[in-house]
Amino acid sequence: MTQLVWQNDLNTGIAVIDNQHKRIVEMINRLYSARHGGGGRPAVAGVIEELVDYTQSHFAFEETLMEDAGYPLSRAHKKVHELFIRRVDEYRLRFKAGEDVAEELQQLLARWLFNHIRNDDAGYAATVRQSMATLVGDRSEGGWLARSLRRFFGGVPA
């Protein structure tokens, strides 16, 4: 397997999500480089750990956006994420036990990620984009932007 190349049909139109997806692709490519470079198992282990941690954070962020937008299939989408994390964690444990699973894991990640983005993530994209536009566009005192600014920065002078 060669390195992955980002394709425009993977874009959801949600910049923060697209950037996170691109970062996961970069990490999958780093796994390829670690496998074929001079770093050996420690380099591969480092990439696997980073990939798993980042993917879990990405999933949590994505799930929050879906829930906040009222996406009706957010529970099912979250379940898909949970099953995938469990599967990847099995690879991580096998790797820690001494098995050489890096190539198999890289192939799984590449197939699953692109398929998941094109099918599952494409399903929520319009709902989340609309929700985000509404939230950001609401500039009223009780709106999302004002509440968020107060929550993160305290009182904001006019």
Buried (B, 14 or more C-beta within 10 A) or exposed (E): EEBBEEEEEBBBEBEEBBEBBEBBBBBBBBBBEBBEEEBEBEBBBBBBEEBBEBBBEBBEEBBEBBEBBEBEBBEEBBEBBEEBBEEBEEBBEBBEEEEEBBBEBBEBBBEBBBEBBEEBBBBBBBBBBEBBEEBEEEEEEEBBBBBEEEEEEEEEEE
